[in-house]
C-alpha cells in the first residue's frame, strides 16, 4: 500500500456516489489502471492495497478526487513557470514529481493557468513502456486548454518537454533559488522605495 500522502483525497460533497449510491458515473474506475476503485450496489469504495497513487482518477468530472502532489510553481524572467516530472525518472518526494504526468487533466491545467502559469516544463520516461498504459492524457488536456484560451483571445499555457531529467531538475532548483533571492532582496529594500513603488535595483530578475 502507498503512503497516505500518495492516496487520493475524496470530497464526499462532490462525488455523485456519495450523494446517490446508485449513480452510474464510472470516471474514476475507468481511469484506474489497477482497478482500485470498487463500484457495487453500496456505492463507491477504494482498495487502498491496490491503489498506487498514480493520480489518473483525478479525471473525475466533479473534481471530487485530488492528490497532494502537484507541479512545482516558480517565478521566472518574462512570466512564471511550472515544473512536473514523472516518478519513473525522479523521486516522488521531489518538488513537482507526480506519479504520472497524465493525471494532469484539463481542470488541473486550467488551475495552473488561473494561478498565472503560462509554461509547464515536463520531464518523463517512455510512456509507451509504462505499465499504467497512459499515453495521451496530458497531450489531450494541453490541446483543449490551447483551444479554450485561443477561442477567448487569451495567452495559452504551453507544455514543453525537457529531455534530460538532470536539466529539468537544475532549471527547477535554479528558479527556486531566484525566488528566494528575490524575497531576500525585497526585505532589504528601503521602506520608502517599496511604498513609492520604486525598485532601487534596475534589472532585478524578480521584478
N, C-alpha and C positions, 0 to 999 in steps of 0.2 A: 504493500500500500504506500502511496506517496504521502508526503508530509501534508499537514492541513493547509499550509500556505500554497500548495500546488493543487489543492482540491477546489472545485467550483463553489462559489457562494451563490445561494439561491434566494431571490426575493419572492417570497410566497405571495405578496400582494400583486405581483406582476404575472406569475406563472398561471396559465389558464387551468392547469390540472389541480392547482390548489383551490381555485375558485369553483371549478366544475370537474370533479374526478373523472367523468366520462368524456371529457373533451377529446377531440380527435387529433390535436396538434402532435406531430412527431419530429419536429425540427431537431431537437437535441439528440433524440435516439437515432435518427437517420444520419446525423453528422458524426456520431461517435464511432471511431474505428475499432473499439474494443467491446462494443455492446454493453457498456457500463450502465446506461440508463435503462431502467426497467419500467415497462408500461403494462399495467393489468387493470382489472376491474376496480382495484382500490386506488388507482391513480398513478402517479409518477414516483419512482424511487431511484436511488443511486447505489450501485455496487461499488463501494469505496475500495475494495480489493482489486477490482478490475480497472478502475479509473487510474490513468497515468498522468492526469493533469494537462493533457495536450491543448485544451482550450478551444477545440473545434466546435464544441457545443455552444460557445458564446454566440453562435449564429442565431440563437433564439430570437424570433421576431418580436417578442415582448421585452427584450433586454432584461430578462429575469435572471440570467446567468452571467456572472462576472468572475474574474480571476485577479489575484493580487499582482501578478506580473504584468508589466506594461512597458512600452517603449521608453527609453531614456530621453528626456527633453533637454535640449541645450541651446543657449543663445549663441549666435554666430554673426559674423560680418554679413550685412545685407539681409538679415532676417533670422529665423530660428530653424533649428534642425531637430529631428527626432531620429533616434538610433534604435534598431531592433535586429537581433540575430537569433538563429535557432539553436536549440540546445545540443544539436548534433555536432556543432563546431565550437561551442563555447559553453562555459559553466553556467548552469541555470541560476546560480546565485549572483552572477554579474549583473550590473545595471543594464537594462534593455534586452536581456536574454529571455526569450519566450520558448516554451516547449515546441511550438510550431508557429511559423510566421503566418500560416494560412488561417490562424484564429483571428487575424485582423480583418474583420469584415467591413462593410460599408459604414456601419454605425461607429466602429472604433476609429476608422479614418476620418469620419465626419467630426468626431470629438477632437481629434488632433487638429483638424482644420480650425475648429472653433477656438482652440487654445492659441492660435496664431502660428501653428506649424505649417510650413509650405514645402518642406522637403523631408522625406523619410529615407534614411540611408540604411540599407539592409545587407546582411551577410547570411548566407545559408549554404547547407550542403546540397547534394543532388537530390531534389525532391522525388525524382522518378524511382530512386532506390530506397526511399523511406518506407518503412513498414506501415506507416499511417496512410499511405496512398492518397495524400492530399497534394495536389499539384497546381491548382489554378484559383484557389480561393482569393489570395491576395491580388493576383493579376486581375481577376474579375471585379473585385472591390475597388481597386485603383481606377479601372476603366469607368466604373459607374460614378465615382467621385469626380473624375475628369469631366464626364458628361454633365453632371449636375452643376458643377461650377461654371462650365463653359456656357450652358444654357442661361445662366444668370449673369454672365459677364464678370465673373469673379476670378481671382487668381487661383490656379489649380494647386493641388497637393501632388507633387511628383514623387514617385518611388524610384530610388536609384540603388542599384546593386554594387556593393564593394566586393570584389572577387576574393581578396585575401582577408581573413578574419583579423590578422595582425594589423592591417591597415585600418579596418573598421574600429578596432579597439583603440588604436592610437588616436584616431580622429575624435572618438567619443571622450577619451580621457583628456585630450588637449582642450576640447571645448569646455569640459568641466573646470579645468584649471583657469581658463579665461574667465569663466563665470565667477569663480572665487576671487580672482584678481580684480575684476570689475567691482564687486561688492566691497572689497577692501579699499580700493581707490575712492569709492563713493563715501565711505565712512571717514576718509581723511580729508575730503574736500572742505573748504571753508563754509561755514553755515550760510553766509550771505550769498555765496555762489549757488548753493542749492535753492535758496529761497527765490533768488532772482532768475533762476533757470540758466545760469552761466556755467559752462563746462570749462574750468581753468586749464584743462589739458586737451588741446586740439588733437584730433586723431585718435581719441580714446576708442579702442576696438569694441567696447561695450556700449557706446553711445547709440 
